[in-house]
Amino acid sequence: MAGASVLALASCSAPPQPAGPAAGNAIQPHLVVREHVSMGAPVQLTAYTTSEPTAVAAFDAAFAEFDRLDALLSVWKEGSDVLRMNASAGDRPVAVSPDTIDVLRQAIQAGDLTNGKFDITFGALADVWKFDHDQDNRIPTPSEIAARLPLVDYRNVVIDEKARTAFIRKRGARVHLGGIGKGFAVDHAVAILRARGLKDFMVQSGGDMYVAGRRGDRPWRLGIRDPRGPADRTFAALDLSDSTFSTSGDYERFFMQNGVRYHHLIDPDLGRPAQGTRSVTIVAKSATQADWLSTGVFVSGPKAGMELIERLPDVEGVIVTDRNEVLVSSGLRGRLDIITTPTDAP
């Protein structure tokens, strides 16, 4: 559920063209960029390298991995592990891939760490709050929400790692991995690019990003989108290397009605869009963790969310509240460059 709000400032301009052979016929390092659509969003891969063929071959393997995981984890791909789980909810366990077991295990742990504010069974609400390609700008009635809330509880998802099965114990409950799947795929892509010999690269899928090594003679410089500004406007920037950067915001999938913003980040306890926050950016080592945590912190609200960030090791964060305050975790103070005050609007 992360919004596409992370901007790679160092590569916003056109990538430099490959330099011609220098003295000794050496090829100078240059940027290689490719894009592919998977999991419903553009996936952009960038490498700073002397060998474009090596980078392109590695990118192709990473794109193929995104597509493979999409076929397993999507609620839109016929025959996916998730759709088969949902179809068998309350009936029987289904055999699933080791990757599905892995992401479900991490999602259940995420539910525990966020006191249920990150909950992969929010899928039971997805047919009344429609924010995917089926968005209809309709506010469901209180009775429609109330009828589905008993189906939302991640603790009803049971995995058997030995038997490689997954089971949703409650009939009618539905898993949706929109808040963790892209980060999981980013981590897999990072492993592939490293195994193929790339050291300096960037992987971005929607609001989930990982940067490795450096962009030439400097770290990668990443910007945080202004939640109420134009899509290309950032209010803060950070230099990063070998870290992930994930943002969830209320501005990617939303509609306005009577001056109120209704967005896709649903509070599983209330069955309504979470309030109190405009965007959350997480810096961590794992893209999977950063993906679910940006969602979980957003839904938890600024106070509880920042307390969670501060408790977790090797995790930092930036929260923009609905009062337009910018909250910065202790480990980012002095590192985050606040460029301007975010735009204030409903």
Buried (B, 14 or more C-beta within 10 A) or exposed (E): BBBBBBBBBBBEEEEEEBEEEEEEEEBEBBBBBBEBEBBBBEBBBBBBBBBBEBBBEBBBBBBBBBBBBBBBBBBEBEEBBBBBBBEBBEEEBBEBBEBBBBBBBBBBBBBEBBEBBBBBBBBBBBEBBBBBEEEEEEBBEEEBBEBBBEBBBBEBBEBEEEEBBBBBBBEEBBBBBBBBBBBBBBBBBBEBBBEBEBEBBBBBBBBBBBBBBBBBEEBBBBBBBBBBBEEEBBBBBBBBEBBBBBBBBBBBBBBEEEEEBBBBBBBBBEBBBBBBBBBBBBBBBBBBBBBBBBBBBBBBBBEBBBEBBEEBEEBBBBBBBBEBEBBBBEBBEEEBEEBEEBBEEE
